Amino acid sequence: MSINSLDYQTRRKGIFLPHIQINYRTSKNVNANLTYNTHNEYPTLFQLSPATTITDSLMTQTGNPNLRSTIIHRLSASLSFKNRLTIKSIYEYAPHSISEIITPPFFKTFENIKTHQYMAFVIYDQPIGKHFSLAHTFGYLYNRATLN
């Protein structure tokens, strides 16, 4: 296939990617934060390439030229107490996230999938002397993905 035989289309599209952050200091020792932001994820040339590659004696890989970019939406909320203890929760949604798919017999490609991600963290920051601190983080992560 030559470059001249490819059908090129010129598309121009504006994308609105908001970032909103609200901070509220409820008292001298308690801070609350609510953030909503978005960002783009684009497929790489490697993921788009229709060429088949033999990666080893069993696995072959082909890109997917039909992959779409996606906008990732993230909503997070946090509470901080005395700048030492922080409780944070995050929800992230991507309607066309790019994922590696392996199908039998050992064929790897890429597909757009819908993802939901839930995260919760408790962070404790302990000062050690005047110049150092030790942070402890405990987290929970849950992912859910479905093919589009």
C-alpha positions as MATLAB code, in Angstrom:
seq = 'MSINSLDYQTRRKGIFLPHIQINYRTSKNVNANLTYNTHNEYPTLFQLSPATTITDSLMTQTGNPNLRSTIIHRLSASLSFKNRLTIKSIYEYAPHSISEIITPPFFKTFENIKTHQYMAFVIYDQPIGKHFSLAHTFGYLYNRATLN';
ca = [
       0.000    0.000    0.000;
       1.483    3.332   -0.981;
       0.981    6.636    0.760;
      -0.856    7.979   -2.293;
      -3.521    5.275   -2.019;
      -4.390    6.079    1.600;
      -7.548    8.048    2.214;
      -6.630   10.990    4.437;
      -9.193   13.168    6.141;
      -8.441   16.433    7.827;
     -10.399   16.842   11.034;
     -10.216   19.753   13.406;
     -11.857   19.387   16.736;
     -11.702   21.527   19.822;
     -11.737   19.730   23.147;
     -12.859   21.251   26.431;
     -10.793   19.832   29.323;
     -11.951   21.496   32.547;
     -10.067   21.552   35.842;
     -12.021   22.767   38.861;
     -10.684   22.780   42.401;
     -12.446   23.962   45.556;
     -10.542   24.253   48.832;
     -12.320   24.999   52.096;
     -10.667   25.525   55.453;
     -13.320   24.569   58.008;
     -11.104   25.475   60.961;
      -7.459   26.094   61.763;
      -6.771   22.346   61.745;
      -9.177   20.953   59.113;
      -9.019   21.417   55.326;
     -11.431   20.046   52.716;
     -10.724   19.733   48.995;
     -12.908   18.789   46.027;
     -11.348   18.508   42.553;
     -12.708   17.597   39.109;
     -10.311   17.395   36.179;
     -10.024   15.813   32.756;
      -7.194   14.849   30.452;
      -6.746   13.107   27.102;
      -5.263    9.694   26.356;
      -4.176    9.099   22.764;
      -3.194    5.798   21.106;
       0.488    5.474   20.205;
       1.683    4.698   16.682;
       2.662    1.231   17.920;
      -0.911    0.602   19.123;
      -2.385    1.881   15.833;
      -0.083   -0.046   13.478;
      -1.893   -2.824   11.570;
       1.392   -4.702   11.098;
       1.617   -8.146   12.724;
       4.683   -8.836   14.830;
       5.817  -12.218   16.101;
       6.981  -11.487   19.645;
       8.125  -15.035   20.493;
       7.483  -18.635   19.416;
       3.894  -18.511   20.708;
       2.732  -14.882   20.736;
       1.818  -12.633   17.823;
       0.764   -9.006   18.100;
      -1.195   -6.673   15.855;
      -2.129   -3.051   16.413;
      -5.616   -1.677   15.942;
      -5.983    1.256   13.506;
      -9.565    1.796   14.777;
      -8.514    2.860   18.278;
     -10.029    6.094   19.543;
      -8.623    8.653   21.920;
     -10.448    9.152   25.192;
     -11.080   11.817   27.775;
     -10.446   10.656   31.326;
     -12.674   12.211   34.003;
     -11.415   12.321   37.605;
     -13.285   13.421   40.711;
     -11.475   13.508   44.055;
     -12.334   14.618   47.568;
     -10.088   14.867   50.597;
     -10.104   15.911   54.242;
      -6.895   16.854   56.065;
      -6.596   17.072   59.819;
      -3.748   19.127   61.370;
      -1.659   18.592   58.178;
      -0.931   15.065   59.444;
      -3.878   12.829   58.624;
      -5.500   12.898   55.169;
      -8.473   10.852   53.977;
      -8.850   10.901   50.200;
     -11.225    9.244   47.722;
     -10.942    9.271   43.919;
     -13.280    8.149   41.135;
     -11.949    7.947   37.567;
     -13.958    7.174   34.413;
     -12.709    6.666   30.847;
     -15.297    5.768   28.169;
     -12.711    4.594   25.585;
      -9.583    3.667   27.547;
      -6.915    1.839   25.516;
      -6.181   -1.656   26.763;
      -4.048   -4.602   25.690;
      -6.222   -7.653   24.902;
      -4.877  -11.219   24.659;
      -7.075  -13.798   22.948;
      -6.451  -17.512   22.367;
      -4.209  -18.809   20.961;
      -1.718  -16.180   22.185;
      -2.809  -13.264   20.005;
      -2.283   -9.758   21.418;
      -3.971   -6.566   20.193;
      -5.429   -3.323   21.557;
      -9.062   -2.343   22.097;
     -11.019    0.565   23.515;
     -12.696   -0.369   26.789;
     -14.835    1.475   29.317;
     -13.120    1.761   32.715;
     -14.242    2.813   36.175;
     -11.659    3.124   38.921;
     -12.359    3.711   42.608;
      -9.567    4.579   45.050;
      -9.481    5.409   48.752;
      -6.427    6.405   50.782;
      -5.559    7.204   54.364;
      -2.253    9.066   54.672;
      -0.496    9.807   57.939;
       2.504   12.152   57.911;
       4.725   11.996   61.003;
       7.375   14.722   61.411;
      10.816   13.450   62.443;
      12.810   16.312   63.815;
      12.907   19.684   62.132;
      13.689   18.696   58.496;
      12.280   15.205   57.918;
       8.961   13.402   57.990;
       7.750    9.855   57.455;
       4.535    9.301   55.498;
       2.410    6.153   55.819;
      -0.159    5.452   53.117;
      -2.877    2.821   53.214;
      -4.914    2.454   50.055;
      -7.721    0.562   48.389;
      -8.154    0.272   44.614;
     -11.012   -1.243   42.627;
     -11.086   -1.412   38.804;
     -14.007   -2.342   36.574;
     -13.624   -2.635   32.808;
     -16.002   -3.598   29.996;
     -15.467   -3.856   26.248;
     -17.151   -1.099   24.236;
];
